[in-house]
Amino acid sequence: MAEVVRLPKMSDTMTEGVIVKWNYKVGDAIKSGDILAEVETDKATMDMEIYAKGILLHLALKEGDATPVDSIIAVVGSAGESFENLMISSAGTPVSMPISTSELPIAPPVMLVPPIVVDIPSVNASLEKETLMPSEEEFSTLAISGNESERLKASPLAKKLAAEKDIDIYQINGSGENGRIVKKDIESHIPTIPKIATSSSNAPIETRMSGKESFHEVAVTQMRKTIAARLGESKFSAPHFYLSLEINMDKATIARAQMNAVSAVKISMNDLIIKAAAVALRSHPNINSSWLQTKIRYNHHIHIGVALAVEEGLLVPVVRFADSKSLGQISVEVKEYGKKAKEKKLQPQDWSGNTFTISNLGMFGIDEFTAIINPPDACILAVGAVKDTVGIINGEITPVKTMKVTLSCDHRVVDGTMGAKFLQTLKDYLEEPYRLLV
């Protein structure tokens, strides 16, 4: 008997997914435990197992299409079995067979012109000749100029890959049917026109030199949608305030160099900051807390979320019980998270459970910044670059290395004095880093 396959919820924040790749085609035999598809969630691209057994009768989506959680994406049954009535009767939630917004034709710009008197009968006659719904071929065709005969055809996956690789898709000749650009065209493409490094425009050189306005648009990824929703909610619901402090990093720099001279695992400055923050949180449980509307949760465990940048946005894997781990353990764990994040192999358990978050932009030369609190945390620490400057020590002007940090606090949970005391403890540990080893 045929049965429908629905898109499962693959993370606690997932509301929809994108089919990146189907691993089977209609007519293939599948069994429970097979990986039916690769699905892009709001956090990563994950394998989707199937628990049905039989012949794959129907795929409701094309690669590159998005659909809500729990919508029907496939049908499995016996060879030749009818399934149309099953799909209708099984649609407890609307059966989703969406069309990617990147596939829709771009509407022409609205022009402000004087009213034109037209012959109503002739207009009605022309409307009778128009089709009310565009064909599938028209949905996959993107107009790129005012001449309707000049059109670009590309698959959703090809457009997605082109956007990820920052390739101008208009330069590519498609090898598919009727010149359609497909995945292999993107993968084998070698750019022939370099970009001007000093220009902020992504338009081809000849377009910029001509003085014509130009732009391109890409669909919002699931990750970026989630970042927008969660941080927008945090920014406008949590009353943020900010505390900044400058820390002398001379001893931390020396200690790191000495440890790396004997350690098999290279310790980064970020590893030292994670460890120092985790140990400081032991003395300040108010900072290691969460606002839960009707109650405040004070966490006894210390799980540090580490913000990692990837092409699609930002991921925050969690170093659990960071206060009880060595610097070497923290270093190995963060490096492994970074590798998994780039390969889109992070799993839900990797990014859940944070009690405090650190965002470090120092490696990009940023001196100081403020960060938006990462729910459900009450605070986030923004870390700037370690830089050479001058200071007064024992009444003498001397070169020193300093680093600025800014603590963003949810005023519903944390008061100014609480945040200030935590930063002072953090400063003490980083200015005397050997205390972290005992």
DAHU-V232756 format. One record per pair of residues at least 4 apart in sequence whose C-alpha atoms are under 7 Angstrom apart, sorted by the first residue. I is the first residue (numbers start at 1). J is the second residue. Records with the same first field share a line. If there is no record, write none. Layout:
I->J, J
This chain:
1->77, 78
2->75, 76, 77, 78, 83
3->75, 76, 77
4->72, 74, 75, 76, 87
5->72, 73, 74, 75
6->70, 71, 72, 73
7->69, 70, 71, 72, 73
8->69, 70
9->14, 69
10->14
11->348
14->41, 42
15->68, 69
16->41, 66, 67, 68, 69
17->39, 40, 41, 66, 67, 68, 69, 222
18->39, 40, 41, 64, 65, 66, 67
19->37, 38, 39, 40, 63, 64, 65, 66
20->38, 39, 40, 63, 64
21->37, 38, 63
22->36, 37, 38, 63
23->35, 36, 37
24->28, 36
26->56, 57, 58, 59
27->55, 56, 57
28->55, 56
29->54, 55, 56
30->34, 53, 54, 55, 56
31->52, 53, 54
32->50, 51, 52, 53
33->49, 50, 51
34->49, 50
35->47, 48, 49, 50
36->48, 49, 50
37->47, 48
38->45, 46, 47, 48
39->45, 46, 47, 48
40->44, 45, 46
41->45, 222, 223
42->222, 223, 226
43->223, 315
44->344, 345, 346
45->344, 345
52->76
53->76
54->76, 77, 78
55->76, 77, 78, 79
56->75, 76, 77
57->75, 76, 77
58->74, 75
59->73, 74, 75
60->73, 74, 97
61->65, 73, 97
63->156, 157
64->156, 157
65->98, 99, 100
66->98, 100
67->71, 96, 98
71->93, 94, 95, 96
72->95, 96
77->81
83->87
84->88
85->89
86->90
87->91
91->95
99->103
102->219
103->139, 140, 141, 156
104->139, 140
105->139, 141, 142, 143
106->142, 143
119->123
120->124
121->125
122->126
123->127
124->128
125->129
126->130
134->138, 139
135->139
136->140
137->141
140->153, 154, 155
141->151, 152, 153, 154
142->151, 152, 153
143->148, 151, 152
144->150, 151, 152
145->150
153->179, 180, 181
154->158, 159, 180, 181, 182
155->159, 181, 182
156->160
157->161, 183
158->162, 181, 182, 183, 186
159->163
160->164
161->165, 186
162->166, 167, 168, 169, 186
163->167, 218
173->179, 181
174->179, 180, 181, 182, 185
175->179, 180, 181, 185
176->180, 181, 182
181->185
182->186
183->187
184->188
185->189
195->204, 205
203->207, 208, 214, 215
204->208
205->209
206->210
207->211, 212
208->212
220->224, 225
221->225
222->226
223->227, 312, 313
224->228, 312, 313
225->229
226->230
227->231
228->232
229->233
230->234
231->235, 372, 374
232->236
233->237
234->238, 373, 375
235->372
238->410
239->410, 411, 412
240->408, 409, 410, 411
241->408, 409, 410, 411
242->406, 407, 408, 409
243->406, 407, 408, 420
244->404, 405, 406, 407
245->404, 405, 406
246->402, 403, 404, 405
247->402, 403, 404, 427
248->401, 402, 403, 431
249->253, 401, 402, 403, 430, 431
250->254, 400, 401
251->255, 431, 432, 433
252->256, 430, 431, 433
253->257
254->258
255->259
256->260, 267
257->261
259->263
260->266, 267
265->328
267->271, 327, 328, 331
268->272
269->273
270->274
271->275, 327, 330, 331
272->276, 327
273->277
274->278
275->279, 322, 323, 327
276->280, 426, 429, 430, 436
277->281, 426
278->282, 302, 322, 323
279->323
280->284, 422, 425, 426
281->285, 287, 288
284->422
285->289, 298
286->298, 414
287->378, 379, 414
288->298, 299, 355, 356
289->297, 298, 299, 355, 377, 378
290->296, 297, 298, 376, 377, 378
291->295, 296, 297, 376, 378, 413
292->296, 297
301->321
302->320, 321, 322, 323, 355
303->318, 319, 320, 321, 322, 353, 354, 355, 356
304->318, 319, 320, 322, 354, 355, 356, 357
305->316, 317, 318, 319, 354, 356, 357, 358
306->316, 317, 318, 357, 358, 359
307->314, 315, 316, 358, 359
308->314, 315, 316, 338
309->313, 314, 315
310->314, 341, 342
316->351
317->337, 350, 351
318->350, 351, 352, 354
321->325
325->329, 330
326->330
327->331
328->332
329->333
330->334
331->335
332->336
333->337
334->338
335->339
336->340
337->341
338->342
339->343
340->344, 345, 346
341->345, 346
346->350
348->352
355->377
356->377, 379, 380
357->374, 380, 381
358->380, 381, 382
359->381, 382, 383
360->382, 383, 384
361->366, 383, 384, 385
362->366, 367, 383, 384, 385, 386
363->385
365->385
366->384, 385
367->384, 385, 404
368->383, 384, 404, 405
369->382, 406
370->382, 406, 408
371->380, 382, 408
372->408
373->377, 378, 379, 380, 408
374->380
378->409, 410, 413
379->407, 408, 409, 410
380->407, 408, 409
381->405, 406, 407, 408
382->405, 406, 407
383->404, 405, 406
384->403, 404, 405
385->403
386->401, 402, 403
387->401, 402, 403
388->399, 400, 401, 402
389->399, 400, 401, 402
390->397, 398, 399, 400
391->397, 398, 399, 400
392->396, 397, 398
393->397, 398
409->414
410->414
411->415
414->418, 419
415->419
416->420
417->421
418->422
419->423
420->424
421->425
422->426
423->427
424->428
425->429
426->430
427->431
428->432
429->433, 435, 436
